[in-house]
Amino acid sequence: MFYAILSGNVREAIILGAFSAVVLVSGNPIGAAPSTTQIPSSSPSAVTSAFVVLTQPVKVKIAYGETVLPAGMKLPVVSSDAASVRVKYMGELQTIPIAATRFEDSEPPDAAPSEIPPIVPTKPAAVPSTTADTQLQVSLQPGYDSRMQGGDISMRELQSLLSTHCSEAVDLSGAGTKIYNGATYLMNAEQAAAVLSLLHSVPSRVPLAAPGFPKNSLYYIGYDAAFEGHFNRIYLVTDTANKVVAIQLVDEHPKGRWKSATALAAATWSTYNFINARMRASDTARVQAVSKRQGNIVVIDTQVFQRVRTRVGRTNVDRYEEQENAKLFIPIPFARIILHCAQIGLSKT
């Protein structure tokens, strides 16, 4: 279970590293001990060094599985002994091998401590670099997981749709994970548009403000396009560095799709478009939502139906006409970020 936001000098990146999709290209195996580093006293004690920097990847357990902390990540130290260091991470204590760390006494006065190396929003080359120590990570703003006003229903529905697919322990190094039709996780948005043959369309880039999603950190780029025979619009969801983190297809004008009241008796959902934060407005509408896992992607399919009442003799007959269908593709690493944000958003403390 995630806990409340850390305070003080430990800023947003402390949580970010837990979920960041990282391309690990160094030669060191995860958790293997490198050359000897500074060793404090053999008895457990508080240390004077404020931080340690990882000298190699280290695997740790988190609430929704496990993740790999990349080399170069900086962590605040709580205590240490001859064999291990206890650090604050994701609001909890984690114990990591001391041989995988390098102690640092302090940071520059105006620098903010972070669990990941700083990310400079630059446009990557068409071919991902394989230079040693290169790390590709999701880029979010400070305070990305701070609470939003309202949105509890959508956050609970996201939790319900995502959590069952994110419970197993998997490596979160998801950069390059296939999302849809050749577009991959953390691919530059312009490159993804080219892969999806969208460059002929005129895109619109809009800040994304939806419950459960990282705050002030995401945008969606909308294109008019044709996919799967009926979707007429596609949204590339990007981080602050314009890297793709999710994709949504929308059919804004379904035609000739009806369901009976009986068929929709169990349709008790409220949110029918999570990216555009659309919810049913009245009891005359019904929303169906299902999720499934495809490889390292969670696919959420939502449909909203509007009641149409007709008179047959002396009897009212209700049928429901489909008004919109959305299909949202979320990579597992980013689904975990959403689960974390929803957990914080629903927290009462």
JOZIHU-V702317 format. One record per pair of residues at least 12 apart in sequence whose C-alpha atoms are under 10 Angstrom apart, sorted by the first residue. I is the first residue (numbers start at 0). J is the second residue. D is the distance in whole Angstrom. If there is no record, write none. Layout:
BEGIN
I,J,D + I,J,D
END
This chain:
BEGIN
0,61,8 + 0,62,5 + 0,63,8 + 0,91,10 + 0,339,9 + 0,342,8 + 1,14,10 + 1,61,9 + 1,62,7 + 1,63,9 + 1,89,7 + 1,90,7 + 1,91,8 + 1,338,9 + 1,339,7 + 1,340,10 + 1,342,7 + 1,343,8 + 1,346,10 + 2,89,8 + 2,90,6 + 2,91,8 + 2,339,9 + 2,342,8 + 2,343,7 + 2,346,8 + 2,348,9 + 3,89,9 + 3,90,7 + 3,91,10 + 3,144,10 + 3,145,9 + 3,342,9 + 3,343,6 + 3,344,9 + 3,346,7 + 3,347,9 + 3,348,7 + 4,89,8 + 4,90,7 + 4,142,9 + 4,144,8 + 4,145,8 + 4,146,10 + 4,343,7 + 4,348,10 + 5,87,9 + 5,88,9 + 5,89,8 + 5,90,6 + 5,91,9 + 6,90,9 + 8,75,10 + 8,110,10 + 8,111,7 + 8,112,7 + 8,113,9 + 9,74,9 + 9,75,8 + 9,87,9 + 9,88,10 + 9,90,10 + 9,111,7 + 9,112,6 + 9,113,7 + 9,114,9 + 10,111,7 + 10,112,7 + 10,113,7 + 10,114,9 + 10,141,7 + 10,142,8 + 11,89,10 + 11,111,10 + 11,112,9 + 11,113,8 + 11,114,9 + 11,139,8 + 11,140,7 + 11,141,5 + 11,142,6 + 11,143,7 + 11,144,8 + 11,145,9 + 12,72,10 + 12,73,10 + 12,74,10 + 12,88,10 + 12,89,9 + 12,111,9 + 12,112,8 + 12,113,5 + 12,114,6 + 12,115,7 + 12,116,9 + 12,117,9 + 12,138,9 + 12,139,8 + 12,140,9 + 12,141,7 + 12,142,9 + 12,143,9 + 13,72,10 + 13,73,9 + 13,74,8 + 13,75,9 + 13,87,8 + 13,88,6 + 13,89,6 + 13,90,8 + 13,112,8 + 13,113,6 + 13,114,5 + 13,115,8 + 14,87,10 + 14,88,7 + 14,89,5 + 14,90,8 + 14,113,9 + 14,114,8 + 14,115,10 + 14,143,10 + 14,144,9 + 14,336,9 + 14,339,9 + 15,88,10 + 15,89,8 + 15,113,9 + 15,114,8 + 15,115,8 + 15,136,9 + 15,137,8 + 15,138,8 + 15,139,8 + 15,140,10 + 15,141,10 + 15,143,9 + 15,144,9 + 15,336,8 + 16,66,9 + 16,67,9 + 16,68,7 + 16,69,8 + 16,72,8 + 16,73,10 + 16,74,10 + 16,88,9 + 16,89,9 + 16,113,9 + 16,114,6 + 16,115,6 + 16,116,9 + 16,136,8 + 16,137,9 + 17,59,9 + 17,60,9 + 17,61,8 + 17,65,9 + 17,66,6 + 17,67,8 + 17,68,7 + 17,69,10 + 17,88,8 + 17,89,7 + 17,114,9 + 17,115,9 + 17,171,9 + 17,332,9 + 17,335,9 + 17,336,9 + 18,61,9 + 18,65,9 + 18,66,7 + 18,67,9 + 18,68,9 + 18,89,10 + 18,136,9 + 18,137,8 + 18,170,10 + 18,171,7 + 18,172,9 + 18,173,10 + 18,331,9 + 18,332,6 + 18,333,7 + 18,334,9 + 18,335,7 + 18,336,6 + 18,337,10 + 18,339,9 + 19,66,9 + 19,67,9 + 19,68,9 + 19,69,9 + 19,115,9 + 19,134,10 + 19,135,8 + 19,136,5 + 19,137,6 + 19,138,8 + 19,139,10 + 19,171,7 + 19,172,7 + 19,173,8 + 19,174,9 + 19,332,7 + 19,333,8 + 19,335,10 + 19,336,8 + 20,66,9 + 20,67,9 + 20,68,10 + 20,69,10 + 20,134,9 + 20,135,7 + 20,136,5 + 20,137,6 + 20,170,9 + 20,171,6 + 20,172,4 + 20,173,5 + 20,174,5 + 20,175,9 + 20,176,10 + 20,184,9 + 20,185,8 + 20,330,10 + 20,331,10 + 20,332,6 + 20,333,8 + 21,66,10 + 21,67,8 + 21,68,8 + 21,69,7 + 21,133,9 + 21,134,6 + 21,135,5 + 21,136,5 + 21,137,8 + 21,170,10 + 21,171,7 + 21,172,5 + 21,173,7 + 21,174,6 + 21,175,10 + 21,185,10 + 21,332,10 + 22,69,9 + 22,129,9 + 22,132,9 + 22,133,7 + 22,134,5 + 22,135,6 + 22,136,8 + 22,171,10 + 22,172,6 + 22,173,8 + 22,174,6 + 22,175,9 + 23,55,10 + 23,56,8 + 23,67,9 + 23,68,10 + 23,69,7 + 23,70,8 + 23,129,10 + 23,131,9 + 23,132,7 + 23,133,7 + 23,134,6 + 23,135,9 + 23,172,8 + 23,174,10 + 24,69,10 + 24,129,7 + 24,130,8 + 24,131,6 + 24,132,6 + 24,133,7 + 24,134,8 + 25,55,8 + 25,56,9 + 25,69,10 + 25,70,8 + 25,129,10 + 25,130,9 + 25,131,6 + 25,132,6 + 25,133,8 + 25,134,10 + 26,55,9 + 26,56,10 + 26,131,8 + 26,132,9 + 27,54,9 + 27,55,6 + 27,56,7 + 27,70,9 + 28,55,8 + 28,56,7 + 28,57,9 + 29,55,7 + 29,56,5 + 29,57,5 + 29,58,7 + 29,67,8 + 29,68,9 + 29,69,9 + 29,70,10 + 29,99,10 + 30,55,7 + 30,56,6 + 30,57,5 + 30,58,7 + 30,59,10 + 30,67,9 + 30,68,10 + 30,95,9 + 30,96,8 + 30,98,9 + 30,99,7 + 31,55,8 + 31,56,8 + 31,57,8 + 31,96,9 + 31,98,8 + 31,99,7 + 32,54,9 + 32,55,8 + 32,56,10 + 32,57,10 + 32,96,8 + 32,97,9 + 32,98,5 + 32,99,6 + 32,100,9 + 33,54,8 + 33,55,8 + 33,97,10 + 33,98,6 + 33,99,6 + 33,100,9 + 34,54,10 + 34,98,7 + 34,99,9 + 35,97,9 + 35,98,6 + 35,99,9 + 35,100,9 + 35,101,9 + 36,54,9 + 36,97,7 + 36,98,6 + 36,99,8 + 36,100,7 + 36,101,6 + 36,102,8 + 37,81,9 + 37,97,8 + 37,98,8 + 37,100,8 + 37,101,7 + 37,102,7 + 38,79,9 + 38,80,8 + 38,81,6 + 38,82,8 + 38,83,9 + 38,84,10 + 38,97,7 + 38,98,8 + 38,100,10 + 38,101,9 + 38,102,9 + 39,78,10 + 39,79,7 + 39,80,6 + 39,81,6 + 39,82,9 + 39,83,10 + 39,84,9 + 39,97,9 + 39,102,10 + 40,79,8 + 40,80,6 + 40,81,6 + 40,82,10 + 41,79,8 + 41,80,5 + 41,81,4 + 41,82,8 + 41,83,10 + 42,79,8 + 42,80,5 + 42,81,7 + 42,82,10 + 43,78,7 + 43,79,6 + 43,80,5 + 43,81,8 + 43,82,10 + 43,83,9 + 43,84,9 + 43,85,10 + 44,77,9 + 44,78,5 + 44,79,6 + 44,80,7 + 44,84,10 + 45,76,8 + 45,77,6 + 45,78,4 + 45,79,7 + 45,80,9 + 45,84,10 + 45,85,10 + 46,76,7 + 46,77,7 + 46,78,6 + 46,79,7 + 46,80,9 + 46,84,9 + 46,102,10 + 46,104,10 + 47,76,9 + 47,77,10 + 47,78,9 + 47,102,10 + 47,103,9 + 47,104,7 + 47,105,9 + 48,75,9 + 48,76,7 + 48,77,9 + 48,78,9 + 48,102,6 + 48,103,6 + 48,104,4 + 48,105,7 + 49,74,8 + 49,75,6 + 49,76,6 + 49,77,8 + 49,78,10 + 49,86,10 + 49,102,8 + 49,103,7 + 49,104,6 + 49,105,6 + 49,106,8 + 49,112,10 + 50,73,6 + 50,74,5 + 50,75,4 + 50,76,5 + 50,77,9 + 50,86,8 + 50,87,10 + 50,100,10 + 50,101,9 + 50,102,6 + 50,103,5 + 50,104,7 + 50,105,7 + 50,106,8 + 50,112,8 + 50,113,10 + 50,114,10 + 51,71,9 + 51,72,8 + 51,73,6 + 51,74,5 + 51,75,7 + 51,76,7 + 51,84,9 + 51,85,10 + 51,86,8 + 51,97,9 + 51,99,9 + 51,100,6 + 51,101,5 + 51,102,4 + 51,103,6 + 51,104,8 + 51,105,10 + 51,114,10 + 52,69,10 + 52,70,8 + 52,71,6 + 52,72,6 + 52,73,4 + 52,74,6 + 52,75,9 + 52,76,10 + 52,99,8 + 52,100,5 + 52,101,5 + 52,102,6 + 52,103,7 + 52,113,10 + 52,114,8 + 52,115,9 + 52,116,10 + 53,68,8 + 53,69,7 + 53,70,5 + 53,71,5 + 53,72,5 + 53,73,7 + 53,74,8 + 53,95,9 + 53,96,10 + 53,97,9 + 53,98,9 + 53,99,6 + 53,100,4 + 53,101,6 + 53,102,9 + 53,114,9 + 53,115,10 + 54,69,8 + 54,70,5 + 54,71,6 + 54,72,8 + 54,73,10 + 54,97,10 + 54,98,8 + 54,99,5 + 54,100,5 + 54,101,7 + 55,68,8 + 55,69,7 + 55,70,4 + 55,71,7 + 55,72,9 + 55,98,9 + 55,99,6 + 55,100,8 + 55,101,10 + 55,132,10 + 56,68,5 + 56,69,4 + 56,70,5 + 56,71,9 + 56,72,9 + 56,99,8 + 56,100,10 + 57,69,7 + 57,70,8 + 57,72,10 + 57,95,7 + 57,96,8 + 57,99,8 + 57,100,10 + 58,95,9 + 58,170,9 + 59,88,10 + 59,93,7 + 59,94,8 + 59,95,8 + 59,170,10 + 60,93,8 + 60,168,8 + 60,169,10 + 61,88,9 + 61,89,8 + 61,91,9 + 61,93,9 + 61,168,9 + 62,89,9 + 62,165,10 + 62,166,8 + 62,167,10 + 62,168,9 + 62,335,9 + 62,339,9 + 63,162,8 + 63,163,10 + 63,164,10 + 63,165,6 + 63,166,5 + 63,167,7 + 63,168,7 + 63,169,9 + 63,335,7 + 63,338,9 + 63,339,9 + 64,165,7 + 64,166,6 + 64,167,5 + 64,168,4 + 64,169,6 + 64,170,8 + 64,171,9 + 64,335,9 + 65,166,10 + 65,167,8 + 65,168,5 + 65,169,6 + 65,170,6 + 65,171,7 + 66,168,8 + 66,169,7 + 66,170,5 + 66,171,5 + 66,172,8 + 66,332,9 + 67,169,10 + 67,170,7 + 67,171,7 + 67,172,7 + 68,114,9 + 68,115,8 + 68,171,9 + 68,172,9 + 69,114,9 + 69,115,8 + 69,116,9 + 69,132,9 + 69,134,8 + 69,172,10 + 70,99,9 + 70,100,9 + 70,115,9 + 70,116,9 + 70,132,8 + 70,134,9 + 71,100,9 + 71,101,10 + 71,114,8 + 71,115,7 + 71,116,6 + 71,117,10 + 71,132,9 + 71,134,10 + 72,100,10 + 72,112,10 + 72,113,7 + 72,114,5 + 72,115,4 + 72,116,6 + 72,117,9 + 73,86,10 + 73,100,9 + 73,101,9 + 73,102,9 + 73,103,9 + 73,112,7 + 73,113,6 + 73,114,4 + 73,115,6 + 73,116,7 + 74,86,6 + 74,87,7 + 74,88,7 + 74,100,10 + 74,102,10 + 74,103,10 + 74,112,8 + 74,113,7 + 74,114,5 + 74,115,8 + 75,87,6 + 75,88,8 + 75,103,10 + 75,112,8 + 75,113,8 + 75,114,8 + 76,88,10 + 76,92,9 + 76,93,10 + 76,102,9 + 76,103,10 + 77,92,8 + 77,93,10 + 77,94,10 + 78,92,10 + 78,94,10 + 79,94,9 + 79,95,10 + 79,96,10 + 79,97,8 + 80,96,10 + 80,97,8 + 81,96,9 + 81,97,7 + 81,98,9 + 82,94,10 + 82,95,9 + 82,96,6 + 82,97,6 + 82,98,8 + 83,95,6 + 83,96,4 + 83,97,4 + 83,98,8 + 83,99,9 + 83,100,9 + 84,96,6 + 84,97,5 + 84,98,9 + 84,99,9 + 84,100,8 + 84,102,10 + 85,97,9 + 87,114,10 + 88,114,8 + 89,114,10 + 89,339,10 + 115,134,10 + 115,136,9 + 116,134,9 + 116,136,9 + 117,136,10 + 117,138,9 + 118,134,9 + 118,135,9 + 118,136,8 + 118,137,9 + 118,138,7 + 118,139,9 + 118,240,9 + 119,138,9 + 119,239,10 + 119,240,8 + 120,138,8 + 120,238,10 + 120,239,7 + 120,240,4 + 120,241,8 + 120,242,9 + 121,187,9 + 121,240,7 + 121,241,9 + 121,242,10 + 122,186,10 + 122,187,7 + 122,188,9 + 122,189,9 + 122,190,10 + 122,240,8 + 122,241,8 + 122,242,9 + 123,135,10 + 123,186,8 + 123,187,7 + 123,190,9 + 123,240,10 + 123,242,9 + 124,186,10 + 124,187,9 + 124,190,9 + 125,186,9 + 125,187,8 + 125,189,10 + 125,190,7 + 127,175,9 + 127,186,9 + 134,172,10 + 134,174,9 + 135,172,9 + 135,173,9 + 135,174,7 + 135,175,10 + 135,185,8 + 135,186,10 + 135,242,10 + 136,172,9 + 136,173,9 + 136,174,8 + 136,184,10 + 136,185,7 + 136,240,10 + 136,242,9 + 137,174,9 + 137,184,9 + 137,185,7 + 137,237,9 + 137,238,7 + 137,239,8 + 137,240,8 + 137,241,10 + 137,242,8 + 137,243,9 + 137,244,8 + 137,332,10 + 137,333,9 + 138,185,10 + 138,216,8 + 138,217,9 + 138,237,9 + 138,238,6 + 138,239,6 + 138,240,6 + 138,241,9 + 138,242,8 + 138,244,10 + 139,213,7 + 139,214,8 + 139,215,8 + 139,216,5 + 139,217,8 + 139,238,6 + 139,239,6 + 139,240,8 + 140,213,8 + 140,214,8 + 140,215,7 + 140,216,5 + 140,217,9 + 140,238,9 + 140,239,7 + 141,213,10 + 141,214,9 + 141,215,9 + 141,216,9 + 142,213,8 + 142,214,7 + 142,215,8 + 142,216,9 + 143,212,8 + 143,213,5 + 143,214,4 + 143,215,6 + 143,216,6 + 143,217,9 + 143,336,10 + 143,340,8 + 144,211,9 + 144,212,8 + 144,213,6 + 144,214,6 + 144,215,9 + 144,216,10 + 144,336,9 + 144,337,9 + 144,339,8 + 144,340,5 + 144,341,8 + 144,342,9 + 144,343,7 + 144,344,8 + 145,213,8 + 145,214,7 + 145,215,10 + 145,340,8 + 145,341,10 + 145,343,7 + 145,344,7 + 146,210,9 + 146,211,9 + 146,213,10 + 146,214,8 + 146,340,8 + 146,341,9 + 146,342,10 + 146,343,7 + 146,344,5 + 146,345,8 + 146,346,9 + 147,208,9 + 147,209,9 + 147,210,7 + 147,211,8 + 147,212,10 + 147,213,10 + 147,214,8 + 147,340,10 + 147,341,10 + 147,343,9 + 147,344,6 + 147,345,9 + 148,210,9 + 148,344,9 + 149,210,8 + 149,344,9 + 149,345,9 + 150,209,8 + 150,210,5 + 150,211,8 + 150,276,9 + 150,341,9 + 150,344,9 + 150,345,9 + 151,210,7 + 151,211,9 + 151,341,8 + 151,344,8 + 151,345,6 + 152,210,9 + 152,211,10 + 152,268,9 + 152,269,7 + 152,270,8 + 152,278,9 + 152,345,10 + 153,209,9 + 153,210,6 + 153,211,7 + 153,268,9 + 153,269,7 + 153,270,6 + 153,271,9 + 153,272,10 + 153,273,8 + 153,276,8 + 153,277,9 + 153,278,8 + 153,341,9 + 154,209,9 + 154,210,6 + 154,211,5 + 154,212,9 + 154,270,10 + 154,273,9 + 154,337,9 + 154,338,8 + 154,340,9 + 154,341,5 + 154,342,8 + 154,343,10 + 154,344,8 + 154,345,8 + 155,210,10 + 155,211,9 + 155,338,10 + 155,341,7 + 155,342,9 + 155,344,10 + 155,345,8 + 156,211,10 + 156,268,8 + 156,269,8 + 156,270,8 + 156,273,10 + 156,288,9 + 156,341,10 + 157,210,9 + 157,211,7 + 157,212,10 + 157,270,9 + 157,273,8 + 157,290,10 + 157,299,9 + 157,334,9 + 157,337,8 + 157,338,8 + 157,341,8 + 158,211,9 + 158,334,9 + 158,335,10 + 158,337,8 + 158,338,6 + 158,339,9 + 158,340,10 + 158,341,7 + 158,342,8 + 159,289,10 + 159,290,9 + 159,338,10 + 160,288,8 + 160,289,7 + 160,290,6 + 160,291,8 + 160,297,9 + 160,298,9 + 160,299,7 + 160,300,10 + 161,290,7 + 161,291,9 + 161,292,9 + 161,297,7 + 161,298,9 + 161,299,8 + 161,329,9 + 161,331,9 + 161,334,7 + 161,335,8 + 161,337,9 + 161,338,7 + 162,297,10 + 162,334,8 + 162,335,8 + 162,337,10 + 162,338,7 + 163,290,9 + 163,291,9 + 163,292,9 + 163,297,10 + 164,290,9 + 164,291,7 + 164,292,6 + 164,293,10 + 164,295,9 + 164,296,9 + 164,297,7 + 164,298,10 + 164,331,8 + 164,334,9 + 164,335,10 + 165,292,9 + 165,295,9 + 165,296,10 + 165,297,9 + 165,331,7 + 165,332,9 + 165,334,8 + 165,335,7 + 165,338,9 + 166,335,10 + 169,295,10 + 169,331,9 + 169,332,9 + 170,331,10 + 170,332,9 + 171,295,10 + 171,330,10 + 171,331,8 + 171,332,5 + 171,333,9 + 171,335,9 + 172,331,10 + 172,332,8 + 173,185,9 + 173,295,8 + 173,330,8 + 173,331,8 + 173,332,6 + 173,333,9 + 174,186,8 + 174,244,10 + 174,330,9 + 174,332,9 + 176,294,9 + 176,295,7 + 176,296,8 + 176,330,7 + 176,331,9 + 176,332,10 + 177,294,9 + 177,295,8 + 177,296,8 + 177,328,10 + 177,330,8 + 178,243,9 + 178,244,9 + 178,245,7 + 178,246,7 + 178,293,9 + 178,294,10 + 178,295,8 + 178,296,7 + 178,297,9 + 178,298,10 + 178,327,10 + 178,328,6 + 178,329,7 + 178,330,7 + 179,191,10 + 179,194,10 + 179,195,9 + 179,245,9 + 179,246,7 + 179,247,9 + 179,296,9 + 179,328,8 + 179,329,10 + 180,194,8 + 180,195,7 + 181,193,10 + 181,194,6 + 181,195,7 + 182,194,6 + 182,195,7 + 182,235,10 + 182,243,8 + 182,245,10 + 182,246,9 + 183,242,10 + 183,243,7 + 183,244,8 + 183,245,9 + 183,246,10 + 183,330,9 + 184,237,10 + 184,242,8 + 184,243,6 + 184,244,5 + 184,245,7 + 184,246,9 + 184,296,10 + 184,329,9 + 184,330,7 + 184,331,10 + 184,332,9 + 184,333,9 + 185,237,8 + 185,238,9 + 185,240,9 + 185,241,8 + 185,242,5 + 185,243,5 + 185,244,6 + 185,245,9 + 185,330,10 + 186,237,9 + 186,241,8 + 186,242,5 + 186,243,5 + 186,244,8 + 187,237,8 + 187,238,10 + 187,240,8 + 187,241,6 + 187,242,4 + 187,243,6 + 187,244,10 + 188,219,10 + 188,220,8 + 188,235,7 + 188,236,9 + 188,237,7 + 188,238,10 + 188,240,9 + 188,241,6 + 188,242,6 + 188,243,6 + 188,244,9 + 189,235,10 + 189,241,8 + 189,242,9 + 189,243,9 + 190,242,9 + 190,243,10 + 191,235,8 + 191,242,9 + 191,243,8 + 192,220,10 + 192,222,9 + 192,235,8 + 195,224,10 + 195,226,10 + 195,233,10 + 196,224,9 + 197,221,10 + 197,222,7 + 197,223,8 + 197,224,7 + 197,225,10 + 197,233,9 + 198,222,9 + 199,222,9 + 199,223,10 + 199,224,10 + 200,221,9 + 200,222,6 + 200,223,7 + 200,224,8 + 201,220,10 + 201,221,8 + 201,222,7 + 201,223,8 + 202,219,10 + 202,220,6 + 202,221,5 + 202,222,5 + 202,223,8 + 202,233,10 + 202,234,9 + 202,235,10 + 203,218,10 + 203,219,8 + 203,220,5 + 203,221,5 + 203,222,7 + 203,223,10 + 203,234,9 + 204,218,6 + 204,219,6 + 204,220,4 + 204,221,7 + 204,222,10 + 204,234,9 + 204,235,9 + 204,236,9 + 204,237,10 + 205,217,9 + 205,218,5 + 205,219,5 + 205,220,6 + 205,221,8 + 205,236,10 + 206,218,4 + 206,219,6 + 206,220,9 + 206,236,10 + 206,237,10 + 206,238,10 + 206,239,10 + 207,219,6 + 207,220,10 + 207,236,8 + 207,237,9 + 207,238,10 + 207,274,7 + 207,275,8 + 207,276,9 + 208,273,10 + 208,274,8 + 208,275,8 + 208,276,8 + 209,272,10 + 209,273,7 + 209,274,6 + 209,275,7 + 209,276,5 + 209,277,9 + 210,273,8 + 210,274,9 + 210,275,10 + 210,276,7 + 210,337,9 + 210,340,9 + 210,341,7 + 210,344,8 + 211,273,9 + 211,336,9 + 211,337,6 + 211,338,7 + 211,339,8 + 211,340,5 + 211,341,4 + 211,342,8 + 211,343,9 + 211,344,7 + 211,345,9 + 212,273,9 + 212,274,9 + 212,333,9 + 212,334,9 + 212,336,8 + 212,337,5 + 212,338,9 + 212,339,9 + 212,340,6 + 212,341,7 + 212,344,10 + 213,238,9 + 213,333,10 + 213,336,8 + 213,337,7 + 213,339,9 + 213,340,6 + 213,341,9 + 214,340,9 + 215,238,10 + 215,239,9 + 216,237,8 + 216,238,6 + 216,239,6 + 216,240,9 + 217,236,7 + 217,237,6 + 217,238,5 + 217,239,6 + 217,240,9 + 217,241,9 + 217,242,10 + 217,243,10 + 217,244,9 + 218,234,9 + 218,235,8 + 218,236,6 + 218,237,5 + 218,238,7 + 218,239,8 + 218,241,8 + 218,242,10 + 218,243,9 + 218,244,10 + 218,274,10 + 219,233,9 + 219,234,6 + 219,235,5 + 219,236,4 + 219,237,6 + 219,238,9 + 219,241,10 + 219,243,9 + 219,244,10 + 219,245,9 + 219,246,9 + 219,247,9 + 219,274,8 + 219,275,9 + 220,233,8 + 220,234,5 + 220,235,5 + 220,236,6 + 220,237,8 + 220,241,10 + 220,243,10 + 220,246,10 + 221,233,6 + 221,234,4 + 221,235,7 + 221,236,9 + 221,247,9 + 221,248,10 + 222,234,6 + 222,235,8 + 222,248,10 + 223,249,10 + 224,248,9 + 224,249,10 + 225,248,9 + 225,249,10 + 225,250,9 + 226,248,8 + 226,249,9 + 226,250,9 + 227,248,9 + 228,250,10 + 229,248,10 + 229,249,9 + 229,250,6 + 229,251,9 + 229,252,9 + 229,253,7 + 229,254,9 + 229,324,9 + 230,247,10 + 230,248,6 + 230,249,5 + 230,250,4 + 230,251,7 + 230,252,9 + 230,253,9 + 230,323,10 + 230,324,8 + 230,325,8 + 230,326,9 + 231,248,8 + 231,249,6 + 231,250,5 + 231,251,7 + 231,252,8 + 231,253,10 + 232,247,8 + 232,248,6 + 232,249,5 + 232,250,7 + 232,251,8 + 232,325,10 + 233,246,7 + 233,247,6 + 233,248,5 + 233,249,6 + 233,250,9 + 233,325,10 + 233,326,10 + 233,327,10 + 234,246,6 + 234,247,5 + 234,248,6 + 234,249,8 + 234,274,8 + 234,275,10 + 234,327,9 + 235,247,7 + 235,248,9 + 236,274,8 + 236,328,10 + 236,329,10 + 244,328,9 + 244,329,7 + 244,330,7 + 244,332,9 + 244,333,7 + 244,334,9 + 245,274,10 + 245,296,9 + 245,297,10 + 245,327,7 + 245,328,6 + 245,329,5 + 245,330,7 + 245,333,8 + 245,334,9 + 246,274,9 + 246,298,10 + 246,326,8 + 246,327,6 + 246,328,5 + 246,329,7 + 246,330,9 + 247,272,9 + 247,273,9 + 247,274,8 + 247,275,10 + 247,298,9 + 247,299,9 + 247,300,10 + 247,325,7 + 247,326,6 + 247,327,4 + 247,328,6 + 247,329,9 + 248,300,10 + 248,324,8 + 248,325,6 + 248,326,5 + 248,327,6 + 248,328,8 + 249,272,9 + 249,300,10 + 249,301,10 + 249,302,10 + 249,323,7 + 249,324,6 + 249,325,4 + 249,326,6 + 249,327,9 + 250,302,9 + 250,322,9 + 250,323,6 + 250,324,5 + 250,325,6 + 250,326,9 + 251,321,10 + 251,322,7 + 251,323,5 + 251,324,7 + 251,325,8 + 252,321,8 + 252,322,6 + 252,323,6 + 252,324,8 + 253,302,10 + 253,320,9 + 253,321,6 + 253,322,6 + 253,323,6 + 253,324,7 + 254,320,9 + 254,321,8 + 254,322,8 + 254,323,10 + 255,320,8 + 255,321,8 + 256,304,9 + 256,319,8 + 256,320,6 + 256,321,6 + 256,322,9 + 257,304,8 + 257,305,9 + 257,306,10 + 257,307,10 + 257,318,7 + 257,319,5 + 257,320,5 + 257,321,6 + 257,322,10 + 258,304,8 + 258,305,10 + 258,306,9 + 258,317,9 + 258,318,6 + 258,319,5 + 258,320,7 + 258,321,8 + 259,306,9 + 259,316,9 + 259,317,7 + 259,318,5 + 259,319,6 + 259,320,9 + 260,285,9 + 260,306,8 + 260,316,9 + 260,317,6 + 260,318,6 + 260,319,7 + 261,317,10 + 261,318,9 + 262,318,10 + 262,319,9 + 263,284,10 + 263,285,7 + 263,286,8 + 263,287,8 + 263,304,9 + 263,318,10 + 263,319,8 + 264,285,9 + 265,285,9 + 265,286,9 + 265,287,8 + 266,284,9 + 266,285,6 + 266,286,5 + 266,287,5 + 266,288,8 + 266,302,10 + 266,303,9 + 266,304,10 + 267,282,10 + 267,284,10 + 267,285,7 + 267,286,6 + 267,287,7 + 267,288,9 + 268,285,7 + 268,286,5 + 268,287,6 + 268,288,7 + 268,289,10 + 268,301,9 + 268,302,10 + 268,303,9 + 269,281,10 + 269,282,10 + 269,284,9 + 269,285,8 + 269,286,6 + 269,287,8 + 269,288,9 + 269,301,10 + 269,303,9 + 270,285,10 + 270,286,7 + 270,287,9 + 270,288,8 + 270,301,8 + 270,302,9 + 270,303,9 + 271,285,9 + 271,286,6 + 271,287,8 + 271,288,7 + 271,299,10 + 271,300,9 + 271,301,5 + 271,302,6 + 271,303,6 + 271,304,10 + 271,323,8 + 271,324,8 + 271,325,7 + 271,326,10 + 272,288,10 + 272,299,10 + 272,300,9 + 272,301,7 + 272,302,8 + 272,303,9 + 272,323,9 + 272,324,8 + 272,325,6 + 272,326,9 + 272,327,9 + 273,299,9 + 273,301,9 + 273,325,9 + 273,326,10 + 273,327,8 + 274,325,9 + 274,327,8 + 277,303,10 + 278,303,9 + 279,303,7 + 279,304,9 + 279,305,9 + 281,305,9 + 282,305,9 + 282,306,9 + 283,304,8 + 283,305,6 + 283,306,5 + 283,307,8 + 283,308,10 + 283,317,10 + 283,319,9 + 284,303,7 + 284,304,5 + 284,305,4 + 284,306,6 + 284,307,10 + 284,319,8 + 284,320,9 + 284,321,9 + 284,322,9 + 285,302,8 + 285,303,6 + 285,304,5 + 285,305,7 + 285,306,8 + 285,319,8 + 285,320,10 + 285,321,9 + 286,301,7 + 286,302,6 + 286,303,4 + 286,304,6 + 286,305,9 + 286,321,9 + 286,323,10 + 286,324,10 + 287,300,8 + 287,301,6 + 287,302,5 + 287,303,7 + 287,304,8 + 287,324,10 + 288,300,6 + 288,301,4 + 288,302,7 + 288,303,9 + 288,324,10 + 288,325,10 + 288,326,10 + 289,301,7 + 289,302,9 + 289,326,10 + 290,326,10 + 290,327,9 + 290,328,10 + 291,328,10 + 292,328,10 + 292,329,10 + 292,330,10 + 292,331,9 + 293,328,9 + 293,330,9 + 293,331,10 + 294,330,9 + 294,331,9 + 295,329,9 + 295,330,6 + 295,331,5 + 295,332,8 + 296,327,10 + 296,328,6 + 296,329,6 + 296,330,4 + 296,331,6 + 296,332,9 + 296,333,9 + 296,334,9 + 297,327,8 + 297,328,6 + 297,329,5 + 297,330,6 + 297,331,7 + 297,333,10 + 297,334,8 + 298,326,7 + 298,327,6 + 298,328,5 + 298,329,6 + 298,330,9 + 299,325,8 + 299,326,6 + 299,327,5 + 299,328,7 + 299,329,8 + 300,324,7 + 300,325,6 + 300,326,5 + 300,327,6 + 300,328,9 + 301,323,8 + 301,324,6 + 301,325,5 + 301,326,6 + 301,327,8 + 302,321,7 + 302,322,8 + 302,323,6 + 302,324,4 + 302,325,7 + 302,326,9 + 303,319,9 + 303,320,8 + 303,321,6 + 303,322,6 + 303,323,6 + 303,324,7 + 303,325,9 + 304,318,9 + 304,319,5 + 304,320,5 + 304,321,4 + 304,322,5 + 304,323,7 + 304,324,9 + 305,317,10 + 305,318,8 + 305,319,5 + 305,320,5 + 305,321,6 + 305,322,7 + 305,323,10 + 306,318,6 + 306,319,4 + 306,320,6 + 306,321,9 + 307,319,6 + 307,320,7
END
